[in-house]
């Protein structure tokens, strides 16, 4: 997961201010931004950045859970993971309410919905991000993952091809997810018929070979230029 913090206005960093409109400060001299003095766009950025922090925590917990061999410990980690994604989703949703044109926040709304298993909602958010910023590569990649979650293989292929022509790094990450999808569905088809599964597996294998060949040619070309 690539995380992008948005820059904050200096007005959010004024010391000696606290949350709330009252004149009384919090005990201990703690200071916080006075949100009522910021613009909606600044509040949106703050909410967005808080969401990014929660996503980073959730992604870390998910990775820990995947490495955990103890079933009980893994289950506890997954609960914490879901909680963190839920918190992040609320922050990103708030950011889009404050600044509906923030394509980065819409992209993360899609990401957190997808991580929570809400694929249709994720697709709506990704589409919104791409409407605001056509060609936004991160949204194209993440939408490809959502298509895989819904077994919409033709759409997932289109997402990969779009990335392959514009962002090879993200295309490679989506291709890796496709390879993982094939492996998982060979063990458990989950609503995918065998013919479609093997046809998709063959396509993924062909694209992997093409990607390797073009990467090799690119490296050779770069070397020849020296």
ChimeraX attribute file (.defattr): number of C-alpha atoms within 10 A of each C-alpha:
attribute: neighborCount
match mode: 1-to-1
recipient: residues
	/A:1	9
	/A:2	7
	/A:3	12
	/A:4	12
	/A:5	14
	/A:6	14
	/A:7	10
	/A:8	15
	/A:9	14
	/A:10	8
	/A:11	14
	/A:12	18
	/A:13	13
	/A:14	12
	/A:15	12
	/A:16	12
	/A:17	20
	/A:18	19
	/A:19	15
	/A:20	13
	/A:21	11
	/A:22	7
	/A:23	9
	/A:24	10
	/A:25	15
	/A:26	12
	/A:27	7
	/A:28	6
	/A:29	10
	/A:30	11
	/A:31	16
	/A:32	17
	/A:33	18
	/A:34	18
	/A:35	18
	/A:36	11
	/A:37	12
	/A:38	14
	/A:39	14
	/A:40	15
	/A:41	19
	/A:42	22
	/A:43	21
	/A:44	26
	/A:45	26
	/A:46	24
	/A:47	21
	/A:48	29
	/A:49	23
	/A:50	17
	/A:51	29
	/A:52	24
	/A:53	15
	/A:54	21
	/A:55	26
	/A:56	17
	/A:57	17
	/A:58	25
	/A:59	17
	/A:60	14
	/A:61	21
	/A:62	20
	/A:63	14
	/A:64	15
	/A:65	21
	/A:66	12
	/A:67	10
	/A:68	14
	/A:69	9
	/A:70	9
	/A:71	10
	/A:72	10
	/A:73	12
	/A:74	18
	/A:75	13
	/A:76	12
	/A:77	21
	/A:78	19
	/A:79	13
	/A:80	17
	/A:81	24
	/A:82	18
	/A:83	15
	/A:84	21
	/A:85	26
	/A:86	19
	/A:87	17
	/A:88	29
	/A:89	27
	/A:90	16
	/A:91	25
	/A:92	29
	/A:93	23
	/A:94	21
	/A:95	29
	/A:96	22
	/A:97	15
	/A:98	18
	/A:99	17
	/A:100	17
	/A:101	17
	/A:102	21
	/A:103	23
	/A:104	25
	/A:105	31
	/A:106	27
	/A:107	27
	/A:108	28
	/A:109	29
	/A:110	31
	/A:111	30
	/A:112	26
	/A:113	23
	/A:114	21
	/A:115	20
	/A:116	16
	/A:117	14
	/A:118	16
	/A:119	22
	/A:120	15
	/A:121	17
	/A:122	26
	/A:123	24
	/A:124	16
	/A:125	24
	/A:126	29
	/A:127	20
	/A:128	20
	/A:129	27
	/A:130	20
	/A:131	13
	/A:132	16
	/A:133	15
	/A:134	13
	/A:135	14
	/A:136	17
	/A:137	18
	/A:138	22
	/A:139	27
	/A:140	26
	/A:141	24
	/A:142	25
	/A:143	28
	/A:144	29
	/A:145	26
	/A:146	27
	/A:147	21
	/A:148	21
	/A:149	17
	/A:150	15
	/A:151	16
	/A:152	14
	/A:153	18
	/A:154	12
	/A:155	15
	/A:156	25
	/A:157	21
	/A:158	13
	/A:159	22
	/A:160	25
	/A:161	15
	/A:162	17
	/A:163	23
	/A:164	18
	/A:165	9
	/A:166	13
	/A:167	15
	/A:168	16
	/A:169	11
	/A:170	18
	/A:171	24
	/A:172	19
	/A:173	15
	/A:174	25
	/A:175	24
	/A:176	14
	/A:177	15
	/A:178	23
	/A:179	16
	/A:180	12
	/A:181	19
	/A:182	20
	/A:183	14
	/A:184	12
	/A:185	16
	/A:186	15
	/A:187	8
	/A:188	10
	/A:189	14
	/A:190	10
	/A:191	9
	/A:192	15
	/A:193	10
	/A:194	12
	/A:195	9
	/A:196	11
	/A:197	19
	/A:198	15
	/A:199	11
	/A:200	19
	/A:201	18
	/A:202	13
	/A:203	13
	/A:204	18
	/A:205	15
	/A:206	12
	/A:207	18
	/A:208	15
	/A:209	12
	/A:210	12
	/A:211	17
	/A:212	13
	/A:213	12
	/A:214	11
	/A:215	13
	/A:216	12
	/A:217	12
	/A:218	12
	/A:219	12
	/A:220	11
	/A:221	11
	/A:222	10
	/A:223	9
	/A:224	8
	/A:225	7
	/A:226	5
